[in-house]
């Protein structure tokens, strides 16, 4: 059975994968590059045990940032980063 950390890393990796696919077909390549950098940073902090705890209320700000520029609020990327946020709040 996967640990919360392993599951969190999988959610981050899925978000990065979607962002990388979008980068080639989107006018938001700089925003996507920034998002990928932030996701990779969160991943490394998680692996190194340096991620600040959410205490059930703090967020990473990912979903809010993506929602500001994404074309559709039903976009797979927004759902993916929303899942990262929800998991962070629940398990970290």
Backbone as JSON, one array per atom type, in Angstrom:
{
  "sequence": "XXXXXXXXXXXXXXXXXXXXXXXXXXXXXXXXXXXXXXXXXXXXXXXXXXXXXXXXXXXXXXXXXXXXXXXXXXXXXXXXXXXXXXXXXXXX",
  "N": [[0.84, -1.18, 0.0], [0.53, 2.2, -0.82], [2.18, 5.04, 0.59], [1.04, 8.16, 2.13], [2.81, 10.16, 1.23], [3.91, 9.02, -1.12], [1.59, 8.81, -2.68], [0.95, 11.52, -2.91], [3.15, 12.48, -4.36], [2.66, 11.12, -6.76], [0.32, 12.44, -7.6], [1.34, 15.0, -8.0], [3.19, 14.46, -10.05], [1.41, 13.68, -12.08], [0.09, 16.1, -12.53], [2.24, 17.64, -13.48], [2.79, 16.23, -15.82], [0.45, 16.7, -17.34], [0.61, 19.5, -17.57], [3.0, 19.74, -19.04], [2.24, 18.55, -21.45], [0.29, 20.37, -22.27], [1.81, 22.63, -22.64], [2.93, 22.59, -25.16], [0.83, 23.16, -26.79], [-0.4, 25.5, -26.17], [-1.05, 28.98, -25.48], [-0.03, 29.79, -23.16], [2.58, 29.25, -22.32], [4.69, 30.28, -20.69], [3.43, 30.61, -18.2], [2.77, 27.97, -17.72], [5.34, 26.86, -17.59], [6.21, 28.11, -15.23], [4.37, 26.99, -13.42], [5.08, 24.27, -13.58], [7.66, 24.42, -12.52], [7.08, 25.2, -9.87], [5.57, 22.99, -9.01], [7.53, 20.98, -9.2], [9.29, 21.92, -7.26], [7.7, 21.69, -4.95], [7.47, 18.94, -4.94], [10.16, 18.14, -4.48], [10.59, 19.29, -1.95], [8.76, 17.79, -0.5], [9.79, 15.18, -0.75], [12.2, 15.55, 0.6], [11.31, 16.03, 3.13], [10.68, 18.64, 3.84], [8.4, 20.08, 3.38], [6.06, 22.46, 4.29], [3.61, 22.06, 6.82], [0.08, 21.78, 6.21], [-1.93, 21.89, 8.07], [-4.56, 21.47, 7.68], [-5.75, 23.72, 6.59], [-4.12, 25.55, 5.16], [-3.06, 26.27, 1.8], [-1.41, 25.42, -1.28], [-1.63, 27.23, -3.25], [-1.85, 26.64, -5.89], [-4.16, 25.84, -7.42], [-5.7, 28.16, -7.38], [-4.02, 29.94, -8.76], [-3.83, 28.71, -11.3], [-6.52, 28.76, -12.04], [-6.85, 31.42, -12.58], [-5.96, 31.87, -15.2], [-6.6, 29.74, -16.85], [-8.39, 28.31, -19.61], [-10.82, 26.92, -19.33], [-12.84, 26.11, -16.57], [-13.24, 23.51, -16.18], [-11.06, 22.17, -16.98], [-8.57, 19.61, -17.45], [-6.04, 20.11, -16.27], [-6.58, 21.95, -14.22], [-8.22, 20.38, -12.63], [-6.35, 18.44, -11.9], [-4.36, 19.9, -10.43], [-6.02, 20.79, -8.47], [-6.59, 18.4, -7.18], [-4.07, 17.87, -6.11], [-3.9, 19.99, -4.28], [-6.1, 19.4, -2.57], [-5.31, 16.93, -1.52], [-2.96, 17.64, -0.22], [-4.0, 19.33, 1.8], [-5.48, 17.49, 3.24], [-3.71, 15.44, 4.07], [-1.28, 16.52, 4.88]],
  "CA": [[0.0, 0.0, 0.0], [1.31, 3.42, -0.95], [2.11, 5.99, 1.7], [0.53, 9.46, 1.7], [3.84, 10.86, 0.47], [3.97, 8.42, -2.46], [0.37, 9.22, -3.4], [1.09, 12.95, -3.18], [4.12, 12.59, -5.46], [1.97, 10.69, -7.98], [-0.58, 13.52, -8.0], [2.2, 16.06, -8.53], [3.73, 13.99, -11.34], [0.31, 13.72, -13.04], [-0.1, 17.52, -12.86], [3.37, 18.05, -14.32], [2.61, 15.59, -17.12], [-0.6, 17.45, -18.05], [1.15, 20.83, -17.88], [3.98, 19.59, -20.11], [1.49, 18.3, -22.69], [-0.36, 21.62, -22.64], [2.82, 23.64, -22.98], [3.19, 22.53, -26.6], [-0.38, 23.52, -27.54], [-1.06, 26.58, -25.44], [-0.45, 30.3, -25.49], [0.35, 30.08, -21.78], [3.78, 28.45, -22.05], [5.44, 30.82, -19.55], [2.68, 30.26, -16.98], [2.92, 26.53, -17.53], [6.71, 26.65, -17.12], [6.24, 28.5, -13.82], [3.63, 25.99, -12.67], [5.91, 23.07, -13.52], [8.74, 24.7, -11.56], [6.52, 25.17, -8.52], [5.23, 21.6, -8.71], [8.79, 20.26, -8.96], [9.79, 22.39, -5.97], [6.87, 21.05, -3.92], [7.85, 17.53, -4.95], [11.46, 17.99, -3.82], [10.39, 19.58, -0.52], [8.06, 16.64, 0.07], [10.75, 14.07, -0.68], [13.21, 15.89, 1.61], [10.68, 16.28, 4.42], [10.73, 20.08, 4.12], [7.14, 20.72, 3.02], [5.37, 23.03, 5.45], [2.3, 21.41, 7.01], [-1.12, 22.54, 5.88], [-2.79, 21.96, 9.26], [-5.93, 21.37, 7.22], [-6.32, 24.95, 6.06], [-3.22, 26.22, 4.21], [-3.01, 25.7, 0.46], [-0.18, 25.69, -2.03], [-1.95, 28.32, -4.16], [-1.76, 26.17, -7.27], [-5.46, 25.87, -8.1], [-6.09, 29.57, -7.54], [-3.19, 30.53, -9.81], [-4.23, 28.14, -12.59], [-7.89, 29.22, -12.34], [-6.76, 32.8, -13.08], [-5.65, 31.98, -16.62], [-7.0, 28.56, -17.63], [-9.52, 28.61, -20.49], [-12.05, 26.29, -18.85], [-12.76, 25.66, -15.18], [-13.37, 22.05, -16.21], [-9.84, 21.69, -17.63], [-7.86, 18.54, -16.74], [-4.95, 20.65, -15.45], [-7.16, 22.54, -13.01], [-8.64, 19.25, -11.8], [-5.15, 17.77, -11.38], [-3.75, 20.69, -9.36], [-7.01, 20.78, -7.39], [-6.38, 17.15, -6.45], [-2.84, 18.07, -5.33], [-4.26, 20.87, -3.17], [-6.97, 18.68, -1.63], [-4.51, 15.9, -0.84], [-2.07, 18.37, 0.68], [-4.75, 19.78, 2.97], [-5.97, 16.36, 4.02], [-2.68, 14.54, 4.6], [-0.02, 17.15, 5.27]],
  "C": [[0.89, 1.24, 0.0], [1.12, 4.34, 0.26], [1.49, 7.3, 1.2], [1.54, 10.25, 0.86], [3.93, 10.33, -0.95], [2.76, 8.83, -3.3], [0.43, 10.69, -3.79], [2.04, 13.19, -4.35], [3.47, 12.17, -6.78], [1.03, 11.77, -8.5], [0.22, 14.69, -8.6], [2.72, 15.68, -9.92], [2.65, 14.04, -12.43], [0.05, 15.17, -13.48], [1.01, 18.02, -13.77], [3.21, 17.48, -15.73], [1.56, 16.35, -17.95], [-0.08, 18.82, -18.47], [2.15, 20.76, -19.03], [3.3, 19.34, -21.45], [0.84, 19.59, -23.18], [0.62, 22.66, -23.15], [3.06, 23.71, -24.49], [2.0, 23.02, -27.43], [-1.08, 24.72, -26.93], [-0.31, 27.89, -25.6], [0.04, 30.7, -24.11], [1.64, 29.36, -21.4], [4.58, 28.97, -20.85], [4.75, 30.48, -18.24], [2.8, 28.77, -16.68], [4.33, 26.18, -17.05], [6.82, 27.0, -15.63], [5.53, 27.46, -12.95], [4.45, 24.71, -12.5], [7.05, 23.26, -12.52], [8.24, 24.62, -10.12], [6.18, 23.74, -8.11], [6.48, 20.78, -8.41], [9.39, 20.66, -7.61], [9.01, 21.75, -4.82], [7.24, 19.57, -3.81], [9.17, 17.32, -4.19], [11.36, 18.28, -2.32], [9.71, 18.41, 0.18], [9.02, 15.48, 0.27], [11.77, 14.31, 0.43], [12.63, 16.17, 2.99], [10.65, 17.74, 4.82], [9.44, 20.81, 3.77], [6.43, 21.19, 4.29], [4.01, 22.36, 5.6], [1.15, 22.35, 6.7], [-1.96, 22.82, 7.12], [-4.26, 21.99, 8.86], [-6.51, 22.63, 6.63], [-5.41, 25.69, 5.08], [-3.29, 25.51, 2.86], [-1.65, 26.0, -0.16], [-0.39, 26.83, -3.02], [-1.97, 27.92, -5.63], [-3.09, 26.32, -8.02], [-5.91, 27.31, -8.34], [-5.31, 30.21, -8.69], [-3.61, 30.02, -11.18], [-5.62, 28.64, -12.99], [-7.88, 30.64, -12.9], [-6.57, 32.89, -14.59], [-6.12, 30.81, -17.47], [-8.27, 28.88, -18.44], [-10.85, 28.07, -19.97], [-11.86, 25.83, -17.4], [-12.95, 24.16, -15.06], [-12.13, 21.4, -16.84], [-9.14, 20.61, -16.79], [-6.73, 19.07, -15.84], [-5.49, 21.23, -14.14], [-7.64, 21.44, -12.07], [-7.44, 18.58, -11.14], [-4.51, 18.58, -10.24], [-4.73, 20.83, -8.18], [-6.88, 19.53, -6.54], [-5.11, 17.23, -5.59], [-3.16, 18.9, -4.09], [-5.09, 20.13, -2.11], [-6.19, 17.64, -0.84], [-3.56, 16.54, 0.18], [-2.81, 18.77, 1.96], [-5.18, 18.62, 3.84], [-4.86, 15.58, 4.71], [-1.41, 15.21, 5.09], [-0.25, 18.29, 6.23]]
}
